[in-house]
Amino acid sequence: EPAAPAPLSPPVRVRAMDARTIAHRGVYIALERGYFAEEGLEVELVPTSANPDTIAALVTGELDFSSGGPEPIIFNAAARGVGVKIVAYNVQIGTGDLSSGFLVRKDLLDSGRYQGPQDFRGFTVALPANGGLQHMFLERLVGRGGLTLADVQTVVLPFPETLPAFANGAIDAAFVADPFASIAEAQGVAAQVAPMGDLYPGMPGNVLTISPVFAAREPEAARRYITAHLRGQRDYYRAIQRDEGGRDEIIQILMKYTPIQDPRLYTRLLTSPVDPNMTLDPRPLEEIRDYYLKFGTLQQRVEVSQVLDRSYADYALQRLGRLP
């Protein structure tokens, strides 16, 4: 590993949106272990609630980095020539990924009303957003049962609200991420029937986006931010995916930065993998874009090269080397 360059001086302040979820693990680990400081970066975590419209905040430069699903707004911004770029995949769904997926109400499972995707016909299904990534997941799931989206009724509910909705029978199924899926199962109101790892391996579930203002003003700081972030992700990769030791330390860091304080709730969360070499395959983004076009949440076709910038990952790999 070549010698690291000297830290930036004076240090550069970086404002990063924080949703307090495991998707941000690379940032939390890098913060806790001093990787940003070694690059000469002072990272300030900005809670999502402080700026719910994160893409707009990136465009104006109020935020430097943000994270979330590869939602239509990113592609629509590119179509308007606003250069918000995806620079890393925080979550790339793996084959054994149980950390999110579709749950079905427990009584429908117990009675045998639900036995497979064909039984989604007539179901009311909760999704966290309309016309986004989870709509695409639902279409793939019901398609396995020979159904289309026309065979189900969808409603928009944030994850925490799906639990009471299951309990009072308002919904039959929902797309839910952990820890809410584990909590729903512990409460006996619903059970997971289609984990994301079975449904859509390879799909980026959460992406890191950069402000065009920050990219233009602080290109070196931006490259170094991604480098420190990748170091954090690699620590996770070694401890969790390769089981090389240090699992409990990673859980302690995640407990410090997220609301999930019960170590047992990490069992499923930690099945969500990271890519230690930031491959950034554009093909899943093309599939997502085509779906949004079909659904109507994206008005015009944009090239994925307009939303995906691999130069930061290239810099990080050049500095840190590839992992076998």
Protein Blocks (a to p, Z undefined) as FASTA:
>chain_A
ZZdddddddddddddddehiaklmmmmmmmmnommmmnopacddddfklomblmlmmmno
mambdcddddfklmmmmmnopacdcfbdfbacdfklckbccdddfklmmnomagbfklmg
opacddfbehilklmmmmmmmmmnopafklpccddddfklmmmmmmnopafbdcdddfkl
mmmmmnopaccfbdfklmmghiafbdcdddfklmmmmmmlmmmmmmmmmmmmmmmmmmmm
nonghjlmmmmmmmmmmmblbfklmmmmmmpccdfklnopaklmmmmmmmmmmnopafbd
cdfklmpcfklmmmmmmmnopaZZ
